[in-house]
Amino acid sequence: MWGFLTCLNDILIPHLKSIFELGYAQAMLVQFAFFSSYFVFALPAGKLVEWRGYKQTMVIGLIVMAAGAFLFLPASAAASFGLFLFALVTLAAGITCLQVSANPYVTSLGPEETASSRLNFSQAFNSLGTFAAPLLGGALILGGTQLAPEKLHSLSAAVLQTYREQQASSVRLPYLGIGLTLLLLALALGLLKMPPMITSHTRDFRPGAYDEVAGLDDSVWRHPWLLMGALGIFLYVGAEVCIGSFLVNYFGLPEISAMPEQVAARYVSLYWGGAMIGRFIGSAILQKLRTGIVLGCAACIACALVIVSMITHGHTAMWAILAVGLFNSVMFPNIFTLGLSNLGALTSKGSSLMVAAIVGGALLPLLEGHLADRIGVQHAFVVPVVCYLFIASYGFAAARAEGATVPIPKAV
């Protein structure tokens, strides 16, 4: 569900951009509102895990997500861009609770050396939601007939508001269904019995649970691999969101494919579907190869594909950017695992820091939006190119440390 809702933003962006006549930078406020919530609510969510534990934090997260989905109903009725942004903030606050509790929970379910493989496997189901969202969202949200910008400018203020309300109404049914589904999931999870073995692991991930053991002189800011991993998460999420957010508009450019929005939305699902397939494949590969090697190679290939899309046109540019999704697939769980390596008592705080770094999905799309308004969408893809270069460097550096006789250094 959190994959579905995150990717549904890629459909909301062109829809709201058209309704409210926004520039690219203004349209990217959708992602800013959504992903900035990770930064704002990550540490409070970590405290919630300490207070209520994994299970109740997940249930609370699902209920908050449902509340955010239901807020789309008044936002669409009022045709207010500000209310849409508030609904997205609420929705993302709930997702943050899931991220902070579920990711470390998965890593604790077995041996540390296969934690990356388990997280890849679970993230593959997250990607199932990202694959389905453009297909359903494109069919349900982008199906209406839209007026050309010059026609909109000729409408009176009252008629324009009525038109916006009619166009915005297409989000009501999808988000009503999403809200009800999330409440059912919260109920199901509330009734679910967690594995008994988790009791001995839960404390390792609760903020402050081992402060008295770790010592007051230790902190997450003294662990360089964690800090570089957090920067890696910042850049990875930013790059992935930068690409996904622009695909519908990118495929609509005459020099790329000149696709209508509803048709382009179907191809966006291939971008996220590649991530789903790649995570299942990555889960198997990571049983054989070191995490850093897999991460470094995937980032290099993703970088090369974005460059190909920037310097070509037509179907070559289109399929090159879509293929990036396949190689994005292993990045989040691999960076997350490398960043939390050998943290011990600080693992929960490290997890909160890594989740807070998802704010890259809020800031980097804004940067790309400003570039797109000035130099065009195609050339603005230079932003993810730079991101992938750092991620590749981090992966290969971690691989060298993994292959050495000593473990990845945990502190300086």
QUIPE-V360967 format. One record per pair of residues at least 4 apart in sequence whose C-alpha atoms are under 6 Angstrom apart, sorted by the first residue. I is the first residue (numbers start at 0). GAP is how many residues later the second one is. Records with the same first field share a line. If there is no record, write none. Layout:
I = GAP, GAP
//
This chain:
1 = 4
2 = 123, 124, 126, 127
3 = 125, 126, 129
6 = 123, 126
7 = 125
9 = 235
11 = 4
12 = 4, 14
15 = 4
16 = 4, 5, 10
18 = 145
21 = 4, 5
23 = 345
24 = 341, 344, 345
27 = 338
28 = 4
30 = 4, 331
31 = 4, 330
32 = 52, 56
33 = 54, 55, 58
34 = 324, 326, 327
35 = 323, 326
36 = 4, 52, 55, 56
37 = 4, 58, 318, 321
38 = 317, 320
40 = 4
41 = 310, 314
42 = 309
44 = 52
45 = 306
47 = 4
48 = 4, 5, 8
49 = 156, 157
51 = 4
53 = 47
57 = 40
58 = 127
60 = 33, 36, 37
61 = 120, 124
63 = 30
64 = 26, 29
65 = 113, 116
67 = 19, 22, 23
68 = 106, 110
69 = 109
70 = 16
71 = 4
72 = 99
74 = 4, 5, 8, 9
75 = 92, 93
76 = 88
78 = 85, 86
97 = 4
98 = 4
106 = 8
115 = 218, 221
116 = 166, 169
118 = 4, 214
119 = 159, 163, 213
120 = 159, 162
123 = 152, 155, 156
126 = 149
127 = 148
129 = 142
130 = 138, 141, 142
132 = 4
133 = 4, 131, 135
134 = 131
136 = 4
137 = 4, 124, 127
138 = 4
140 = 29, 30
141 = 120
154 = 5
155 = 4
163 = 4
171 = 4
197 = 4
203 = 141
204 = 142, 143
205 = 142
206 = 141, 142
209 = 4, 135
210 = 4
221 = 189, 190
222 = 187, 188
224 = 4, 114
225 = 113
228 = 106, 110
229 = 124, 127
231 = 4, 159
232 = 4, 124
233 = 123, 124, 126
234 = 4, 125, 152
236 = 4, 121, 123, 124
237 = 4, 122, 123, 126
238 = 145
240 = 4, 120
241 = 123
245 = 4
246 = 4
247 = 13, 16, 17
250 = 5, 6, 8
251 = 5, 6, 7
252 = 5
253 = 4
254 = 58, 59
255 = 57, 58
256 = 57
258 = 5
268 = 4
269 = 4
270 = 51, 54
271 = 53
273 = 4, 51, 52
274 = 50, 51, 54
277 = 4, 48, 51
278 = 4, 50, 51
281 = 4
291 = 103, 104, 106, 107
292 = 103, 106
294 = 36, 100
295 = 96, 99, 100
297 = 29
298 = 89, 93
299 = 92
301 = 22, 25
302 = 82, 85
304 = 15
305 = 15
308 = 8, 11, 12
309 = 68, 69
311 = 5
312 = 4
314 = 4
330 = 4
331 = 4
334 = 4
341 = 68
342 = 4
359 = 4
364 = 4
367 = 4, 12
370 = 4, 9
371 = 4, 5, 8
397 = 4
400 = 7
//
